[in-house]
Amino acid sequence: MNRLKDKWILITGATSGIGKASAEVFAESGANLIITGRRKKRLKSLQEKLQTEHSVNVETFSFDVRDREACKACVDSIDQPIDILLNNAGLASGKDSIDEADFDDWDAMIDTNIKGLLSMTRFVSERMKQRGEGHIINIGSIAGYEAYPGGSVYCGTKHAVKAITQAAKMDLTGTNIRVSAVSPGLVDTEFSEVRFHGDKEQAKKVYKDMTPLSGRDIAEIIHFVANRPLHVNILDTIVFPVHQSSARIVARPD
């Protein structure tokens, strides 16, 4: 059963990867969308595509989730009920060891992955609580369950997302608000290219000789989580490509 038709889904970081794929999957279900991101042209292009292909309503807001006032302005200006918040905006930046890492990389990850997610959750959950319903879905990572060399801060931020998801569910106990996370392993998006500061050759090595997950793979799982009966709350899911078994164990049979 499709429970998402005509619902309003707010997606952060919708200009690429999992966020963009999620917008497409939700639109295919007849859901209306509020898509956000830093790249205005990409947002407008996606808006036009989804409205044309699926006859759904799509609104856009271009801002950086690191800007708390911009997050608040976005949420305050939305007239429609926000049925689902998909906290997708996030990044890894750099893979240097703890003694050599760049402070700007650290700030970018902490401000986006933790503080940006918290800001959006704070402003949207208040509205959901007033309505007595809603669903918050966070994009986590296997890095929220395991640490690895060169990932001290990124792993720390995703451990934080895991903890925030669990604690938010506890905070909202007794309401009809659901809280979930989807935590992928290797997904072939712009993620690695961003992590390696635009080095495409280095990024390609991450997925060499194996078949990673796609943004669509994760979007379909997000859709499944969102489409459960209202009494069902999937708190988290860990999703690997078949050749991955942990953050660091990846078979490359080719």
N, C-alpha and C positions, 0 to 999 in steps of 0.2 A: 504494500500500500504506500502511495506517495502522500506523506503528511506535510510536505514542504511547499506545495503549490500555493502561491499568493502570499507566502511568508516573506518577511524582510530580513535579509542576511547582510550584516556589515562585515566586510573583509578588509583587513589591513595588509599592506604589501601585495596588492593584487596585480601589479604590473608584470610579474614574471613567475615562473616556477609553480610551486604548489598553490600560491594564492590565485594566480591566473587560471590554473586548471580547475580550482575549486569554484571560481566564478562561473566557468563554463559548465561544470557539472550541475551546479545548483540551478543555473538558468535553464538547462535542459529539463529540469523538474518543474519548471514554471514558477520558480521563486524569483522575487524581486531583489535587486541588489543595490547596496551602497558600497562602492569600491573605493579604496584609498591607496595612495602611494605617493612617492616623491616625483615620479615622471609623468607630468601632466599629459603629454602627447600620447603616451601609451595608454593612459586611463581613458582618454577620449576615443582612441581607436577601439579599445575593448568595449567601451560603452556602445558605440555604434554597431559593432559586430553582434553583440548579444541582443540588443534591441531588435535588430533586423532579423536575425536568425530564429529568435525564440519569442518575440513579442512580449517581452517582460519589461518592467520599469527598471532603469539603471540610473543611479545618481553617482556622481564622482566628487571626491574631495582630495585635493593635492596638498599634502603636507608631510612632514617628518614626525613620526611618533615620538622622537626624542624631545619634541617641543610640546610640553604639557599644556600650555595655553592653546595651542593649535588643536590638540586632541579634544580639549573641552569645547572649543568653538565648533568643532565638527559635530560632536554629539549634541550640543545645545541647539544646533541649527537643523537637526533632523526632526521632521514633524511626524513621520511614520513610527509605529512601534518597532523596536529593534527586537526581533524574535530570536536571532542567533548572532553572537559576536564570534568571529573567527580571528583570533589573535595569531596572524601568520607572519607579520613583519619581524624579521630577525636576520642575523648574519654572523658569520665567522670572519675574523679579520686577523690575518697573520697566523703563523704556526711556530713562532720562536719559543725558546725555552724561557722559563720564569726569570732567569737572570739577564736575558737579553731582549725581552719583548718591548715593543713600542707602546708607550703610554696612550697614544692616540688610538691604537687598536683596542686597547683595553676599554677606554672610554666609549668607543663606538659600540662595542658589544654589550657592555653593562647598561648603557643608556637606551639602547634599542631593545635588547632581548629581555631585560628585566624591567627597567623603569618605564619604557614605552608600553609594554604589556600591562604593567600595573596601572598606568594612567588610563588606558582605554577600559580596562576592567573596572576600575573605580567609578568612572563616569557612567558606563553602560549598566553596571550591576545595580546602581542606585535607581535607575529608571526601571529596570526589570523588577526590582523588589516592590516598587510602587504599583506595578501592574500585576504582580504576583505570579509571573511566569517568564521564561526565557531560557536560553542555553548559551553557555560560554565554552568555547572550544579553543584550546591552546595547542600550538604546534611545538611539541617538545623534540626530543632526540634521544637516540641511544646514548649520546653524551650526557644525558641526564641520569643515566644509570651506571655508566662506567667512565672513568677518567683515562686519559692517554697522554703520552709525552707530547709537548707542544700545544696542548689544549687546556692548560690550567684555567684560563679565564673563560674560554668558550664553554668548557665542560661545567665550570662553576655556574655560568648563567643558565645552562639547561638543567642542572640540578635545582637551581632556584625555580625554574618554571614548573618542574615536578612538584616541589614543595608548595608553591603558590597554588597550583591546581588542587592539591589535597586539602590545603588549609581553607581555600575559598569554598570548597564543597562543605567543609565543616561549618564555616561561618554562615552559610546559607541553608543549613539544615532546618527543616520545618517549612521552607518555602517550596514552591514548585519550580525553582530555578535549578537546572542541571549544569554540572561542570564536568568537562572532559578534557582529555589530551590525546593527541596522536603523536607517537614518538618514532620517527623513521630512522633507519640506518642510511646507507648510501643511496642518494637520490640524485639523478643527473639533471641538475638545473644550473643556474648561474652561481650556485653556492660556492663551488671550489674556485671558480674564476675570481670571485670577490675575495675569497680567503687569501688567494695568492696575488692579490692586488693587480689583477688584469693579466697575469701570466697564463695564457691559454694552454701552452705546452705543458706546464706544470699541472694545470687543472686536469688535462686529459689523462695524465698518469693515474689519477685517483680511480678512474673507471676502466683502466686498461685491462683487456683480456677477461672481462666479466660483464654480465648484464645487470646494471644497476636498476633500481626502481625509477619510475618516471613520476613527474608531477601528477599526472592523471591517476596513476596507481594510488597515490596518497589521497588525492581528491575524492576518489570513489569510496575510500574507507571513511573519510570525514563525512561524506554524505550518508553512509550507512549509520555512523554514530548519531548523526543529527536526526535521522529518520526513524529511530526506534520509538515505540509507544511511550507516552509521556511519563509512565511510571518506571521506565528503564533508564538508568544512568550508567553509561560505560565510562569509568573513571580514567582509564588509560589503555593504550594499545602500543605494543612494540612491533614494528614492521621491518623485516629484513628482505633484501633480495635473496634468492635461494642459495647463492654462493657466499653469503655473509652469515657468520654465526655469533659475532660479537663486534665491538667497536674496532678491534684490531685483527680479528681472524676473518680473512677474505680469501677464498680459493679463486685462483685464476687459471682455470683448466685449459683455456685456449693458448 
